């Protein structure tokens, strides 16, 4: 499983594949690369391109 975490640059939210985004229907275990193109940050509404890989 691709368990890399990604950070929303505008607000600092961390997308963690182990947790997913249940409020948006994203199941735990979903890698960032498999999120739907229209998925947005659950905190600030930023788009996927506003996220960067966490080192």
C-alpha positions in Angstrom: 0.0 0.0 0.0 1.2 3.5 -0.8 1.1 5.1 2.7 2.7 8.4 1.9 1.1 11.4 3.6 0.4 14.7 1.9 0.0 18.1 3.5 -2.4 20.9 2.4 -0.2 23.9 1.8 -2.9 26.5 2.6 -4.0 25.1 6.0 -1.7 22.3 7.0 -4.2 19.4 7.0 -2.4 16.1 6.6 -4.0 13.5 4.4 -3.1 10.1 5.9 -4.0 7.1 3.7 -4.3 4.9 6.8 -7.2 7.1 8.0 -8.7 8.2 4.6 -11.4 10.9 4.7 -14.5 9.1 6.0 -16.6 12.3 6.0 -16.0 12.5 2.3 -16.6 8.8 1.6 -12.8 8.0 1.3 -12.1 4.7 3.0 -9.0 4.0 5.1 -6.3 2.6 2.9 -6.9 4.9 0.0 -3.6 6.3 -1.4 -3.5 10.0 -2.2 -3.0 9.1 -5.9 -6.3 7.3 -5.9 -8.4 10.2 -4.5 -11.1 11.4 -7.0 -10.0 14.4 -9.1 -12.8 16.5 -7.5 -11.7 15.7 -3.9 -10.9 18.8 -1.8 -9.3 19.4 1.6 -11.9 18.7 4.2 -10.7 21.7 6.3 -10.3 24.5 3.8 -11.5 23.3 0.4 -8.1 23.4 -1.4 -7.7 21.2 -4.4 -5.4 18.2 -4.7 -2.7 20.2 -6.5 -2.4 22.3 -3.4 -1.0 19.3 -1.5 2.6 18.3 -1.2 4.3 15.1 -0.1 5.3 15.0 3.6 9.0 14.0 3.9 
